[in-house]
Each structure stands twice: as C-alpha cells, then as structure tokens.
Amino acid sequence: MREGESFTLLLRLAGPMQSWGLDSRFDQRDTGREPSKSGVIGLLCAAIGKPRDDGDGPWPRLDELTRLRMGVRVLQEGVLRVDYQTAGGGSFAGRKSYGVWKASGSAGGTVVSPRQYLADADFLVGLEGDVGLLRLLAYGLRAPVWPISLGRKSYVPAAPVLVPDDGPEGPPIQVGNVVDVLAAFREHGCPAGGSAKKSRQRFVVDAPLDTAAERRPDVPLSFERREFCVRGVETMWLEMEYE
C-alpha cells in the first residue's frame, strides 16, 4: 500500500423486494429510490454481529461506520410498489388480546399499514475508508453473524452481497475512491431485460453538507434510540456502453 491511497469496498444489493425508509411516520412506511446510509450500516452491523446499543466489543463503533463515504450506483431502477400490511388485532393463543394503542390510552385494534418497496431493483454500493475496517466488514459479509436483509427482515438478497473475490468484477476491496471504483465496475452484457447498446445509470454519493445540493436524514447516531442526523448527497450520471 502506498501512502495516501484510497480503498473502497463493493457490495451488490439485488433482490425482488427492497425498502430503504427515510421519513416513515406511524403506519405509513416509505422507501427511497436507492439504499439509505442507515440501511446499509444496519446490514453491516448484522453481518459482524454488532448490537444496537453500540457497547464495547470486538466490533467498530457506530461513528466509525458512519464516517465511511458511501456511494450508490443504480444498475437497475426498481419499480415502486405498495405492500398491504396490518398490525395488531386478535389474541395470543386465545388469551390476551393485542392491538395498536390509541393516543387516548385505550386499547386499539388492527391498523392498516401501507408499506412501500422497490421491486426488482439492483444496486452497487461502495464504501470508502480505512482498509482495516473494510477488511473486517468484508469478513463479516462472507460469514454473517445474523441474517442480512435489504431494508426489512423479510426482504432477503437474491445473490451474495459481497462482490466476489475472483472473476471479472474484481476483489471486493479495490484501490481508489468510491466514485472511481463504482464507475469502473463493468457488468456482462446489457442491463436486465434490455437489448440497448447504451445505458444511463444514476450515482448518489456522499458530499460535504456545505456544498451538497440535497440533504438526507439517514446517518444513524444511535440504533437503540433511533436517532439520526443529516448528510449531504450529490447525484451524477454515467453513460454506459455494452458490447
């Protein structure tokens, strides 16, 4: 390694259903159009077995993970769908009833909870930072301590999250900043379901707050207390050509 080199870990987040909430309130659950930083960090915490309380242990602290510069390249835009779900109602084994409590303090019943998700989306995520930390995360993703998911526990990846160590995609940790590494990634053939020779793909990358065109409240300060702060992001486009 040469002094001043940058390192980026590559993840592939593809699946039939994904959800990356940003502003969910009460029974209404939204999703962003690409993975959120809190969602990706939550996935990494599950892989390495890091608990919600951010206590001492053989894992990095939450602020070390949030300092990683994240970029997302949209390989395939997902189709926005809404899942019909309910919460509460009924009883436990025919005894104690349960439901969603009302603001008045009285017991409630069943509540309808519309939940958005992305169907058939495919993302390449890059995390730029200390190579030692990236190696620890890559090791956890090879053999996750807890099951990993794409935003919600029932939304499982359709393929291994860690980009393979061999093959044309290259190793999961590459030399270079997150933008250059994401742009250099090449897929075989055309995008799924297409036959065009060209494809325009969207990038969303962390940017300084004072210059960013957009802010998103998805940087976790505490998963235990559900506290978050904002980050700046920049959107750019890449013209792809396929053989």
Secondary structure as UniProt FT lines:
FT   TURN            3..4
FT   STRAND          7..18
FT   TURN            26..27
FT   STRAND          28..29
FT   HELIX           37..48
FT   TURN            52..53
FT   HELIX           62..66
FT   STRAND          69..76
FT   STRAND          79..87
FT   STRAND          91..92
FT   TURN            93..95
FT   STRAND          96..97
FT   TURN            103..104
FT   STRAND          111..128
FT   HELIX           131..142
FT   TURN            153..154
FT   TURN            168..169
FT   STRAND          173..175
FT   HELIX           178..184
FT   TURN            192..193
FT   STRAND          198..207
FT   TURN            209..211
FT   STRAND          214..222
FT   TURN            223..226
FT   STRAND          227..241
//
